[in-house]
Amino acid sequence: MDRPELADFLRRRREQLVPSDVGLPPGVRRRTPGLRRDEVASLAGMSTDYYTRLEQARGPHPSLQVLGALARALRLTDDERDHLYFLVGYSAPVRGAGDKHIGPGMLNILAKLDDVPAAVVSDLSEILVQNPMHVVLFGDARAYGGLERYHFWRYFMNPGGRGMLPQEDWDYLSRRNVADLRATSARRSGDEDVVELVGSLRSASAEFESLWTEHEVSVRVSDVKRIQHREVGLVEVICEKLLTPNAAQQLLVYSPRPGTDARDKLDLLRVVGTQSMSVTLE
């Protein structure tokens, strides 16, 4: 691990960013260029002390999870992300299908979506990053680990995975989920993470296995969703999907469904949620 080079790289990337690049308000007049260390630490979900030590070339050896969080917080390109890994002594992650690094373009779009729920997810339904409104509506995905990090797994295996969805929608959503995973499985045939998820679901869920054998295929692009929120009741939204060029990641944007009271309810959640939410991970 090259601590001096890592410290220099982190500092220079931080100084190149301004608050608007990452969806933060400009705040008070700044004496130095770029983001503050505490702002980068918050965006990366770590303590300010931990990040400061990295910039001072006296920090511990970062984990892969920490590096991924830093790459997103600093809006690193693929080449910059690879350089970050090399400085710490890791091999660069494989690019393409299964890559969890989110490019700065996608993150910049997400940062500007502050009045509607939005998130970047993998093609296997793992939430990679959420905006505050998405956390307020759906909950904080950072709590999930193992197979639980996949929406497909939570939907079919977690008793509470459908708790926010009206029961009359379950049959339709089950078929849509399986058909969408079918398409991803074919496109990424043989990939280890796909084989593990599909195999585990087929073994553990009779409902999933039954639908899987029907071999329906459908790539979800736009859909109407009804969310039963515990504080504001039923919220009807239109989910639009923006794909990266290799379809490895998706930006999901949930806009209020016209003709419903969803806009008022989302506005209420925006006020209530941002007052009580803590966005810092330890």
PyMOL commands that set and color helices and strands:
alter all, ss='L'
color gray80, all
select helices_A, chain A and resi 3-15+19-22+37-44+48-55+64-73+78-88+104-112+132-138+141-143+146-149+151-157+167-187+192-204+206-212+262-276
alter helices_A, ss='H'
color red, helices_A
select strands_A, chain A and resi 118-122+127-130+222-229+233-243+249-256
alter strands_A, ss='S'
color yellow, strands_A
deselect
rebuild
show_as cartoon
